[in-house]
Amino acid sequence: MFHTTTLTLNKEFRRAYYRGRAFTTPVVVVYAIKNHKGINRIGLTATKKIGKAVQRNRARRIIREAYRLLEPEFPVGWDFVFVARSRTVFCKTGDIMKAMRQAILRLFPES
């Protein structure tokens, strides 16, 4: 990932949840908030509602790969939090990419 690091602190996730813009699709929820750092930071979340560890890890893995493939389409200087939903486990990377493209177009109509 070229311009991307990861979010690790709980306060960074909470900031995105409460102050950021959100877009919901059936397979993923995307939160975005400006970070003024010149790089993107991503956070991946999969709750126990998704399933056991294998399913949660798969959900995070396919979301991370979809983001990696779409990274040039995302604007730079933002924090993104991707929340896996129960359908995420049964989707392929292409389905997640389609949902992320929808989110980009909705959250950033000017780009």
N, CA, C and O atoms as a Tinker XYZ file with bonds, in Angstrom:
   444  protein
     1  N      0.843000   -1.171000    0.000000    73     2
     2  CA     0.000000    0.000000    0.000000    64     1     3
     3  C      0.887000    1.232000    0.000000    63     2     4     5
     4  O      1.702000    1.436000    0.900000    81     3
     5  N      0.712000    2.032000   -1.012000    73     3     6
     6  CA     1.643000    3.110000   -1.299000    64     5     7
     7  C      1.560000    4.275000   -0.311000    63     6     8     9
     8  O      2.565000    4.627000    0.305000    81     7
     9  N      0.385000    4.873000   -0.151000    73     7    10
    10  CA     0.223000    6.045000    0.705000    64     9    11
    11  C     -0.558000    5.705000    1.967000    63    10    12    13
    12  O     -1.309000    6.546000    2.460000    81    11
    13  N     -0.408000    4.513000    2.499000    73    11    14
    14  CA    -1.311000    4.078000    3.550000    64    13    15
    15  C     -0.575000    3.487000    4.742000    63    14    16    17
    16  O      0.383000    2.728000    4.594000    81    15
    17  N     -1.053000    3.858000    5.937000    73    15    18
    18  CA    -0.639000    3.210000    7.176000    64    17    19
    19  C     -1.917000    2.723000    7.864000    63    18    20    21
    20  O     -3.010000    2.860000    7.314000    81    19
    21  N     -1.782000    2.166000    9.046000    73    19    22
    22  CA    -2.963000    1.628000    9.718000    64    21    23
    23  C     -3.318000    2.449000   10.951000    63    22    24    25
    24  O     -2.457000    3.056000   11.588000    81    23
    25  N     -4.603000    2.450000   11.266000    73    23    26
    26  CA    -5.083000    3.025000   12.517000    64    25    27
    27  C     -4.939000    1.963000   13.592000    63    26    28    29
    28  O     -5.271000    0.800000   13.363000    81    27
    29  N     -4.450000    2.350000   14.757000    73    27    30
    30  CA    -4.276000    1.373000   15.814000    64    29    31
    31  C     -4.954000    1.780000   17.119000    63    30    32    33
    32  O     -5.361000    0.916000   17.895000    81    31
    33  N     -5.078000    3.065000   17.370000    73    31    34
    34  CA    -5.614000    3.514000   18.648000    64    33    35
    35  C     -7.136000    3.576000   18.629000    63    34    36    37
    36  O     -7.746000    3.955000   17.630000    81    35
    37  N     -7.734000    3.197000   19.750000    73    35    38
    38  CA    -9.186000    3.207000   19.875000    64    37    39
    39  C     -9.753000    4.613000   19.649000    63    38    40    41
    40  O    -10.824000    4.760000   19.062000    81    39
    41  N     -9.040000    5.643000   20.112000    73    39    42
    42  CA    -9.548000    7.009000   19.948000    64    41    43
    43  C     -9.595000    7.422000   18.477000    63    42    44    45
    44  O    -10.435000    8.236000   18.097000    81    43
    45  N     -8.716000    6.879000   17.653000    73    43    46
    46  CA    -8.746000    7.169000   16.220000    64    45    47
    47  C     -9.974000    6.541000   15.567000    63    46    48    49
    48  O    -10.608000    7.154000   14.708000    81    47
    49  N    -10.304000    5.324000   15.975000    73    47    50
    50  CA   -11.511000    4.672000   15.465000    64    49    51
    51  C    -12.755000    5.435000   15.919000    63    50    52    53
    52  O    -13.653000    5.696000   15.118000    81    51
    53  N    -12.807000    5.790000   17.200000    73    51    54
    54  CA   -13.971000    6.519000   17.730000    64    53    55
    55  C    -14.151000    7.856000   17.035000    63    54    56    57
    56  O    -15.278000    8.272000   16.765000    81    55
    57  N    -13.046000    8.531000   16.745000    73    55    58
    58  CA   -13.115000    9.819000   16.033000    64    57    59
    59  C    -13.766000    9.635000   14.669000    63    58    60    61
    60  O    -14.592000   10.451000   14.259000    81    59
    61  N    -13.402000    8.573000   13.967000    73    59    62
    62  CA   -14.005000    8.297000   12.656000    64    61    63
    63  C    -15.487000    7.957000   12.796000    63    62    64    65
    64  O    -16.303000    8.394000   11.985000    81    63
    65  N    -15.835000    7.183000   13.815000    73    63    66
    66  CA   -17.237000    6.789000   14.000000    64    65    67
    67  C    -18.121000    7.995000   14.305000    63    66    68    69
    68  O    -19.208000    8.127000   13.742000    81    67
    69  N    -17.664000    8.865000   15.183000    73    67    70
    70  CA   -18.527000    9.944000   15.672000    64    69    71
    71  C    -18.449000   11.229000   14.860000    63    70    72    73
    72  O    -19.436000   11.959000   14.777000    81    71
    73  N    -17.301000   11.522000   14.259000    73    71    74
    74  CA   -17.147000   12.790000   13.556000    64    73    75
    75  C    -17.012000   12.636000   12.051000    63    74    76    77
    76  O    -17.069000   13.624000   11.319000    81    75
    77  N    -16.834000   11.411000   11.582000    73    75    78
    78  CA   -16.602000   11.181000   10.154000    64    77    79
    79  C    -17.880000   11.000000    9.367000    63    78    80    81
    80  O    -18.971000   10.871000    9.923000    81    79
    81  N    -17.712000   10.995000    8.048000    73    79    82
    82  CA   -18.819000   10.692000    7.138000    64    81    83
    83  C    -18.914000    9.178000    7.008000    63    82    84    85
    84  O    -17.909000    8.471000    7.091000    81    83
    85  N    -20.136000    8.688000    6.801000    73    83    86
    86  CA   -20.322000    7.239000    6.710000    64    85    87
    87  C    -21.143000    6.891000    5.478000    63    86    88    89
    88  O    -22.009000    7.650000    5.043000    81    87
    89  N    -20.845000    5.722000    4.934000    73    87    90
    90  CA   -21.640000    5.171000    3.849000    64    89    91
    91  C    -21.780000    3.677000    4.095000    63    90    92    93
    92  O    -20.794000    2.986000    4.354000    81    91
    93  N    -23.005000    3.186000    4.014000    73    91    94
    94  CA   -23.297000    1.788000    4.306000    64    93    95
    95  C    -23.704000    1.046000    3.047000    63    94    96    97
    96  O    -24.532000    1.527000    2.273000    81    95
    97  N    -23.126000   -0.113000    2.847000    73    95    98
    98  CA   -23.532000   -1.028000    1.791000    64    97    99
    99  C    -23.870000   -2.358000    2.471000    63    98   100   101
   100  O    -23.570000   -2.529000    3.653000    81    99
   101  N    -24.479000   -3.288000    1.763000    73    99   102
   102  CA   -24.791000   -4.583000    2.390000    64   101   103
   103  C    -23.568000   -5.386000    2.825000    63   102   104   105
   104  O    -23.685000   -6.271000    3.673000    81   103
   105  N    -22.397000   -5.094000    2.260000    73   103   106
   106  CA   -21.215000   -5.899000    2.594000    64   105   107
   107  C    -20.169000   -5.176000    3.427000    63   106   108   109
   108  O    -19.341000   -5.832000    4.059000    81   107
   109  N    -20.175000   -3.858000    3.449000    73   107   110
   110  CA   -19.167000   -3.119000    4.211000    64   109   111
   111  C    -19.702000   -1.727000    4.559000    63   110   112   113
   112  O    -20.481000   -1.141000    3.808000    81   111
   113  N    -19.270000   -1.213000    5.706000    73   111   114
   114  CA   -19.573000    0.155000    6.106000    64   113   115
   115  C    -18.262000    0.925000    6.047000    63   114   116   117
   116  O    -17.242000    0.452000    6.547000    81   115
   117  N    -18.280000    2.110000    5.438000    73   115   118
   118  CA   -17.079000    2.919000    5.289000    64   117   119
   119  C    -17.265000    4.228000    6.038000    63   118   120   121
   120  O    -18.227000    4.957000    5.796000    81   119
   121  N    -16.334000    4.527000    6.957000    73   119   122
   122  CA   -16.287000    5.806000    7.642000    64   121   123
   123  C    -15.059000    6.546000    7.138000    63   122   124   125
   124  O    -13.998000    5.944000    6.975000    81   123
   125  N    -15.191000    7.855000    6.889000    73   123   126
   126  CA   -14.060000    8.638000    6.390000    64   125   127
   127  C    -14.006000    9.971000    7.124000    63   126   128   129
   128  O    -15.030000   10.622000    7.333000    81   127
   129  N    -12.801000   10.365000    7.510000    73   127   130
   130  CA   -12.598000   11.660000    8.145000    64   129   131
   131  C    -11.213000   12.181000    7.757000    63   130   132   133
   132  O    -10.253000   11.414000    7.691000    81   131
   133  N    -11.117000   13.471000    7.504000    73   131   134
   134  CA    -9.861000   14.091000    7.073000    64   133   135
   135  C     -8.839000   14.000000    8.202000    63   134   136   137
   136  O     -9.196000   14.170000    9.367000    81   135
   137  N     -7.574000   13.735000    7.876000    73   135   138
   138  CA    -6.561000   13.602000    8.930000    64   137   139
   139  C     -5.443000   14.638000    8.858000    63   138   140   141
   140  O     -4.644000   14.717000    9.791000    81   139
   141  N     -5.348000   15.434000    7.797000    73   139   142
   142  CA    -4.353000   16.511000    7.656000    64   141   143
   143  C     -2.916000   16.002000    7.775000    63   142   144   145
   144  O     -2.051000   16.719000    8.276000    81   143
   145  N     -2.651000   14.781000    7.322000    73   143   146
   146  CA    -1.307000   14.220000    7.403000    64   145   147
   147  C     -0.679000   13.956000    6.040000    63   146   148   149
   148  O      0.516000   13.669000    5.967000    81   147
   149  N     -1.440000   14.042000    4.976000    73   147   150
   150  CA    -0.887000   13.808000    3.655000    64   149   151
   151  C     -0.777000   12.338000    3.276000    63   150   152   153
   152  O     -0.261000   12.007000    2.208000    81   151
   153  N     -1.260000   11.457000    4.145000    73   151   154
   154  CA    -1.290000   10.023000    3.850000    64   153   155
   155  C     -2.658000    9.490000    4.261000    63   154   156   157
   156  O     -3.369000   10.114000    5.048000    81   155
   157  N     -3.012000    8.341000    3.725000    73   155   158
   158  CA    -4.236000    7.672000    4.162000    64   157   159
   159  C     -3.900000    6.714000    5.293000    63   158   160   161
   160  O     -2.816000    6.133000    5.341000    81   159
   161  N     -4.858000    6.567000    6.200000    73   159   162
   162  CA    -4.732000    5.564000    7.240000    64   161   163
   163  C     -6.015000    4.739000    7.216000    63   162   164   165
   164  O     -7.110000    5.289000    7.092000    81   163
   165  N     -5.879000    3.428000    7.333000    73   163   166
   166  CA    -7.079000    2.587000    7.319000    64   165   167
   167  C     -7.160000    1.769000    8.599000    63   166   168   169
   168  O     -6.151000    1.390000    9.194000    81   167
   169  N     -8.389000    1.517000    8.992000    73   167   170
   170  CA    -8.666000    0.634000   10.114000    64   169   171
   171  C     -9.688000   -0.390000    9.664000    63   170   172   173
   172  O    -10.623000   -0.058000    8.936000    81   171
   173  N     -9.519000   -1.622000   10.086000    73   171   174
   174  CA   -10.421000   -2.709000    9.695000    64   173   175
   175  C    -11.054000   -3.286000   10.953000    63   174   176   177
   176  O    -10.366000   -3.565000   11.934000    81   175
   177  N    -12.368000   -3.462000   10.916000    73   175   178
   178  CA   -13.083000   -3.978000   12.069000    64   177   179
   179  C    -13.998000   -5.117000   11.637000    63   178   180   181
   180  O    -14.718000   -5.011000   10.644000    81   179
   181  N    -13.960000   -6.198000   12.391000    73   179   182
   182  CA   -14.877000   -7.317000   12.184000    64   181   183
   183  C    -15.288000   -7.812000   13.569000    63   182   184   185
   184  O    -14.452000   -8.322000   14.315000    81   183
   185  N    -16.550000   -7.667000   13.914000    73   183   186
   186  CA   -17.017000   -8.037000   15.248000    64   185   187
   187  C    -17.291000   -9.536000   15.327000    63   186   188   189
   188  O    -17.232000  -10.245000   14.323000    81   187
   189  N    -17.590000  -10.001000   16.523000    73   187   190
   190  CA   -17.876000  -11.421000   16.723000    64   189   191
   191  C    -19.188000  -11.843000   16.077000    63   190   192   193
   192  O    -19.447000  -13.036000   15.921000    81   191
   193  N    -20.017000  -10.877000   15.699000    73   191   194
   194  CA   -21.249000  -11.198000   14.976000    64   193   195
   195  C    -20.938000  -11.817000   13.615000    63   194   196   197
   196  O    -21.744000  -12.575000   13.076000    81   195
   197  N    -19.776000  -11.497000   13.066000    73   195   198
   198  CA   -19.361000  -11.996000   11.757000    64   197   199
   199  C    -19.182000  -13.515000   11.802000    63   198   200   201
   200  O    -19.551000  -14.222000   10.865000    81   199
   201  N    -18.619000  -13.995000   12.886000    73   199   202
   202  CA   -18.353000  -15.420000   13.014000    64   201   203
   203  C    -17.129000  -15.647000   13.878000    63   202   204   205
   204  O    -16.702000  -14.759000   14.616000    81   203
   205  N    -16.580000  -16.818000   13.783000    73   203   206
   206  CA   -15.393000  -17.134000   14.571000    64   205   207
   207  C    -14.159000  -16.514000   13.930000    63   206   208   209
   208  O    -14.263000  -15.809000   12.927000    81   207
   209  N    -13.000000  -16.773000   14.504000    73   207   210
   210  CA   -11.773000  -16.100000   14.099000    64   209   211
   211  C    -11.457000  -16.276000   12.618000    63   210   212   213
   212  O    -10.996000  -15.336000   11.970000    81   211
   213  N    -11.696000  -17.454000   12.080000    73   211   214
   214  CA   -11.381000  -17.710000   10.670000    64   213   215
   215  C    -12.199000  -16.790000    9.765000    63   214   216   217
   216  O    -11.667000  -16.216000    8.816000    81   215
   217  N    -13.498000  -16.652000   10.061000    73   215   218
   218  CA   -14.355000  -15.795000    9.238000    64   217   219
   219  C    -13.988000  -14.316000    9.402000    63   218   220   221
   220  O    -13.976000  -13.563000    8.428000    81   219
   221  N    -13.690000  -13.906000   10.636000    73   219   222
   222  CA   -13.316000  -12.504000   10.862000    64   221   223
   223  C    -12.015000  -12.163000   10.145000    63   222   224   225
   224  O    -11.891000  -11.096000    9.544000    81   223
   225  N    -11.050000  -13.071000   10.211000    73   223   226
   226  CA    -9.777000  -12.835000    9.523000    64   225   227
   227  C     -9.968000  -12.786000    8.014000    63   226   228   229
   228  O     -9.352000  -11.961000    7.339000    81   227
   229  N    -10.814000  -13.659000    7.477000    73   227   230
   230  CA   -11.082000  -13.647000    6.028000    64   229   231
   231  C    -11.735000  -12.331000    5.625000    63   230   232   233
   232  O    -11.376000  -11.752000    4.600000    81   231
   233  N    -12.686000  -11.854000    6.415000    73   231   234
   234  CA   -13.363000  -10.593000    6.112000    64   233   235
   235  C    -12.351000   -9.448000    6.072000    63   234   236   237
   236  O    -12.358000   -8.645000    5.140000    81   235
   237  N    -11.492000   -9.375000    7.073000    73   235   238
   238  CA   -10.476000   -8.307000    7.094000    64   237   239
   239  C     -9.510000   -8.451000    5.922000    63   238   240   241
   240  O     -9.109000   -7.452000    5.325000    81   239
   241  N     -9.136000   -9.673000    5.592000    73   239   242
   242  CA    -8.188000   -9.921000    4.499000    64   241   243
   243  C     -8.748000   -9.477000    3.154000    63   242   244   245
   244  O     -8.033000   -8.850000    2.373000    81   243
   245  N    -10.017000   -9.788000    2.864000    73   243   246
   246  CA   -10.560000   -9.397000    1.561000    64   245   247
   247  C    -10.843000   -7.898000    1.497000    63   246   248   249
   248  O    -10.759000   -7.301000    0.424000    81   247
   249  N    -11.176000   -7.288000    2.627000    73   247   250
   250  CA   -11.352000   -5.823000    2.640000    64   249   251
   251  C    -10.011000   -5.149000    2.395000    63   250   252   253
   252  O     -9.931000   -4.191000    1.627000    81   251
   253  N     -8.949000   -5.642000    3.045000    73   251   254
   254  CA    -7.613000   -5.066000    2.866000    64   253   255
   255  C     -7.151000   -5.191000    1.407000    63   254   256   257
   256  O     -6.571000   -4.257000    0.853000    81   255
   257  N     -7.408000   -6.334000    0.799000    73   255   258
   258  CA    -7.011000   -6.542000   -0.603000    64   257   259
   259  C     -7.808000   -5.648000   -1.540000    63   258   260   261
   260  O     -7.245000   -5.090000   -2.482000    81   259
   261  N     -9.105000   -5.502000   -1.301000    73   259   262
   262  CA    -9.925000   -4.625000   -2.132000    64   261   263
   263  C     -9.434000   -3.185000   -2.019000    63   262   264   265
   264  O     -9.377000   -2.467000   -3.017000    81   263
   265  N     -9.080000   -2.761000   -0.806000    73   263   266
   266  CA    -8.547000   -1.406000   -0.635000    64   265   267
   267  C     -7.221000   -1.261000   -1.388000    63   266   268   269
   268  O     -6.984000   -0.246000   -2.043000    81   267
   269  N     -6.366000   -2.269000   -1.295000    73   267   270
   270  CA    -5.065000   -2.198000   -1.971000    64   269   271
   271  C     -5.237000   -2.021000   -3.474000    63   270   272   273
   272  O     -4.512000   -1.246000   -4.098000    81   271
   273  N     -6.191000   -2.733000   -4.053000    73   271   274
   274  CA    -6.424000   -2.638000   -5.495000    64   273   275
   275  C     -7.046000   -1.298000   -5.888000    63   274   276   277
   276  O     -6.813000   -0.805000   -6.992000    81   275
   277  N     -7.832000   -0.709000   -4.993000    73   275   278
   278  CA    -8.511000    0.564000   -5.288000    64   277   279
   279  C     -7.786000    1.779000   -4.726000    63   278   280   281
   280  O     -8.276000    2.900000   -4.863000    81   279
   281  N     -6.653000    1.588000   -4.109000    73   279   282
   282  CA    -5.963000    2.684000   -3.435000    64   281   283
   283  C     -5.763000    3.931000   -4.299000    63   282   284   285
   284  O     -5.928000    5.035000   -3.782000    81   283
   285  N     -5.419000    3.819000   -5.578000    73   283   286
   286  CA    -5.259000    5.042000   -6.385000    64   285   287
   287  C     -6.554000    5.847000   -6.537000    63   286   288   289
   288  O     -6.494000    7.044000   -6.817000    81   287
   289  N     -7.711000    5.225000   -6.361000    73   287   290
   290  CA    -8.982000    5.918000   -6.514000    64   289   291
   291  C     -9.395000    6.678000   -5.250000    63   290   292   293
   292  O    -10.260000    7.552000   -5.310000    81   291
   293  N     -8.782000    6.351000   -4.110000    73   291   294
   294  CA    -9.119000    7.025000   -2.868000    64   293   295
   295  C     -8.375000    8.355000   -2.776000    63   294   296   297
   296  O     -7.203000    8.426000   -3.148000    81   295
   297  N     -9.035000    9.418000   -2.284000    73   295   298
   298  CA    -8.322000   10.691000   -2.086000    64   297   299
   299  C     -7.295000   10.544000   -0.968000    63   298   300   301
   300  O     -7.479000    9.741000   -0.053000    81   299
   301  N     -6.214000   11.319000   -1.041000    73   299   302
   302  CA    -5.121000   11.223000   -0.070000    64   301   303
   303  C     -5.380000   12.194000    1.083000    63   302   304   305
   304  O     -5.920000   13.281000    0.879000    81   303
   305  N     -4.995000   11.795000    2.285000    73   303   306
   306  CA    -5.125000   12.651000    3.461000    64   305   307
   307  C     -6.354000   12.354000    4.300000    63   306   308   309
   308  O     -6.871000   13.240000    4.980000    81   307
   309  N     -6.823000   11.120000    4.258000    73   307   310
   310  CA    -8.038000   10.736000    4.971000    64   309   311
   311  C     -7.791000    9.501000    5.823000    63   310   312   313
   312  O     -6.919000    8.685000    5.527000    81   311
   313  N     -8.585000    9.380000    6.898000    73   311   314
   314  CA    -8.654000    8.147000    7.676000    64   313   315
   315  C     -9.896000    7.393000    7.217000    63   314   316   317
   316  O    -10.976000    7.975000    7.125000    81   315
   317  N     -9.752000    6.118000    6.932000    73   315   318
   318  CA   -10.874000    5.278000    6.531000    64   317   319
   319  C    -10.989000    4.121000    7.510000    63   318   320   321
   320  O    -10.001000    3.461000    7.830000    81   319
   321  N    -12.202000    3.886000    7.980000    73   319   322
   322  CA   -12.474000    2.715000    8.808000    64   321   323
   323  C    -13.486000    1.870000    8.043000    63   322   324   325
   324  O    -14.562000    2.344000    7.680000    81   323
   325  N    -13.126000    0.619000    7.807000    73   323   326
   326  CA   -13.992000   -0.314000    7.103000    64   325   327
   327  C    -14.516000   -1.325000    8.113000    63   326   328   329
   328  O    -13.742000   -2.002000    8.790000    81   327
   329  N    -15.834000   -1.420000    8.207000    73   327   330
   330  CA   -16.460000   -2.344000    9.140000    64   329   331
   331  C    -17.095000   -3.478000    8.333000    63   330   332   333
   332  O    -17.953000   -3.245000    7.482000    81   331
   333  N    -16.667000   -4.690000    8.611000    73   331   334
   334  CA   -17.206000   -5.861000    7.919000    64   333   335
   335  C    -18.625000   -6.130000    8.420000    63   334   336   337
   336  O    -18.933000   -5.916000    9.593000    81   335
   337  N    -19.468000   -6.595000    7.531000    73   335   338
   338  CA   -20.829000   -6.983000    7.897000    64   337   339
   339  C    -20.964000   -8.495000    7.700000    63   338   340   341
   340  O    -20.046000   -9.142000    7.197000    81   339
   341  N    -22.082000   -9.040000    8.089000    73   339   342
   342  CA   -22.226000  -10.494000    8.069000    64   341   343
   343  C    -22.102000  -11.081000    6.662000    63   342   344   345
   344  O    -21.648000  -12.216000    6.515000    81   343
   345  N    -22.491000  -10.343000    5.634000    73   343   346
   346  CA   -22.372000  -10.829000    4.250000    64   345   347
   347  C    -20.939000  -10.808000    3.726000    63   346   348   349
   348  O    -20.629000  -11.489000    2.749000    81   347
   349  N    -20.072000  -10.040000    4.358000    73   347   350
   350  CA   -18.695000   -9.881000    3.876000    64   349   351
   351  C    -17.986000  -11.228000    3.761000    63   350   352   353
   352  O    -17.212000  -11.445000    2.828000    81   351
   353  N    -18.241000  -12.114000    4.685000    73   351   354
   354  CA   -17.558000  -13.411000    4.719000    64   353   355
   355  C    -17.836000  -14.217000    3.459000    63   354   356   357
   356  O    -16.983000  -14.988000    3.018000    81   355
   357  N    -19.021000  -14.050000    2.872000    73   355   358
   358  CA   -19.421000  -14.851000    1.711000    64   357   359
   359  C    -19.133000  -14.159000    0.381000    63   358   360   361
   360  O    -19.435000  -14.712000   -0.677000    81   359
   361  N    -18.554000  -12.962000    0.418000    73   359   362
   362  CA   -18.283000  -12.196000   -0.801000    64   361   363
   363  C    -16.868000  -12.441000   -1.298000    63   362   364   365
   364  O    -15.982000  -12.867000   -0.557000    81   363
   365  N    -16.694000  -12.158000   -2.563000    73   363   366
   366  CA   -15.371000  -12.187000   -3.172000    64   365   367
   367  C    -14.808000  -10.771000   -3.166000    63   366   368   369
   368  O    -15.532000   -9.807000   -2.913000    81   367
   369  N    -13.530000  -10.654000   -3.443000    73   367   370
   370  CA   -12.878000   -9.347000   -3.430000    64   369   371
   371  C    -13.531000   -8.392000   -4.418000    63   370   372   373
   372  O    -13.641000   -7.200000   -4.131000    81   371
   373  N    -13.965000   -8.884000   -5.571000    73   371   374
   374  CA   -14.623000   -8.039000   -6.565000    64   373   375
   375  C    -15.903000   -7.406000   -6.048000    63   374   376   377
   376  O    -16.207000   -6.258000   -6.373000    81   375
   377  N    -16.655000   -8.148000   -5.243000    73   375   378
   378  CA   -17.876000   -7.599000   -4.653000    64   377   379
   379  C    -17.556000   -6.475000   -3.674000    63   378   380   381
   380  O    -18.248000   -5.457000   -3.635000    81   379
   381  N    -16.512000   -6.667000   -2.894000    73   379   382
   382  CA   -16.093000   -5.641000   -1.938000    64   381   383
   383  C    -15.590000   -4.408000   -2.683000    63   382   384   385
   384  O    -15.865000   -3.279000   -2.275000    81   383
   385  N    -14.852000   -4.621000   -3.775000    73   383   386
   386  CA   -14.358000   -3.499000   -4.579000    64   385   387
   387  C    -15.522000   -2.681000   -5.135000    63   386   388   389
   388  O    -15.477000   -1.451000   -5.143000    81   387
   389  N    -16.551000   -3.364000   -5.594000    73   387   390
   390  CA   -17.723000   -2.678000   -6.129000    64   389   391
   391  C    -18.379000   -1.821000   -5.045000    63   390   392   393
   392  O    -18.767000   -0.681000   -5.302000    81   391
   393  N    -18.502000   -2.368000   -3.840000    73   391   394
   394  CA   -19.094000   -1.621000   -2.726000    64   393   395
   395  C    -18.223000   -0.428000   -2.339000    63   394   396   397
   396  O    -18.746000    0.643000   -2.030000    81   395
   397  N    -16.896000   -0.603000   -2.353000    73   395   398
   398  CA   -15.991000    0.501000   -2.012000    64   397   399
   399  C    -16.058000    1.605000   -3.063000    63   398   400   401
   400  O    -16.013000    2.787000   -2.722000    81   399
   401  N    -16.164000    1.231000   -4.336000    73   399   402
   402  CA   -16.307000    2.244000   -5.392000    64   401   403
   403  C    -17.569000    3.072000   -5.173000    63   402   404   405
   404  O    -17.555000    4.294000   -5.322000    81   403
   405  N    -18.671000    2.388000   -4.814000    73   403   406
   406  CA   -19.913000    3.104000   -4.510000    64   405   407
   407  C    -19.692000    4.086000   -3.373000    63   406   408   409
   408  O    -20.149000    5.228000   -3.432000    81   407
   409  N    -18.991000    3.641000   -2.338000    73   407   410
   410  CA   -18.737000    4.490000   -1.182000    64   409   411
   411  C    -17.890000    5.701000   -1.561000    63   410   412   413
   412  O    -18.164000    6.813000   -1.108000    81   411
   413  N    -16.863000    5.498000   -2.388000    73   411   414
   414  CA   -16.007000    6.610000   -2.813000    64   413   415
   415  C    -16.832000    7.649000   -3.567000    63   414   416   417
   416  O    -16.712000    8.849000   -3.321000    81   415
   417  N    -17.671000    7.174000   -4.488000    73   415   418
   418  CA   -18.487000    8.100000   -5.281000    64   417   419
   419  C    -19.476000    8.862000   -4.413000    63   418   420   421
   420  O    -19.748000   10.034000   -4.674000    81   419
   421  N    -20.020000    8.218000   -3.382000    73   419   422
   422  CA   -20.969000    8.881000   -2.510000    64   421   423
   423  C    -20.302000    9.824000   -1.519000    63   422   424   425
   424  O    -20.797000   10.926000   -1.281000    81   423
   425  N    -19.174000    9.395000   -0.937000    73   423   426
   426  CA   -18.507000   10.208000    0.070000    64   425   427
   427  C    -17.731000   11.368000   -0.538000    63   426   428   429
   428  O    -17.588000   12.417000    0.089000    81   427
   429  N    -17.225000   11.183000   -1.767000    73   427   430
   430  CA   -16.409000   12.201000   -2.415000    64   429   431
   431  C    -16.947000   12.483000   -3.821000    63   430   432   433
   432  O    -16.314000   12.100000   -4.806000    81   431
   433  N    -18.091000   13.139000   -3.931000    73   431   434
   434  CA   -18.677000   13.361000   -5.256000    64   433   435
   435  C    -17.842000   14.285000   -6.144000    63   434   436   437
   436  O    -17.967000   14.243000   -7.368000    81   435
   437  N    -16.997000   15.114000   -5.543000    73   435   438
   438  CA   -16.200000   16.055000   -6.323000    64   437   439
   439  C    -15.010000   15.415000   -7.009000    63   438   440   441
   440  O    -14.448000   16.001000   -7.934000    81   439
   441  N    -14.605000   14.200000   -6.568000    73   439   442
   442  CA   -13.411000   13.585000   -7.171000    64   441   443
   443  C    -13.755000   12.557000   -8.202000    63   442   444
   444  O    -12.861000   11.954000   -8.795000    81   443
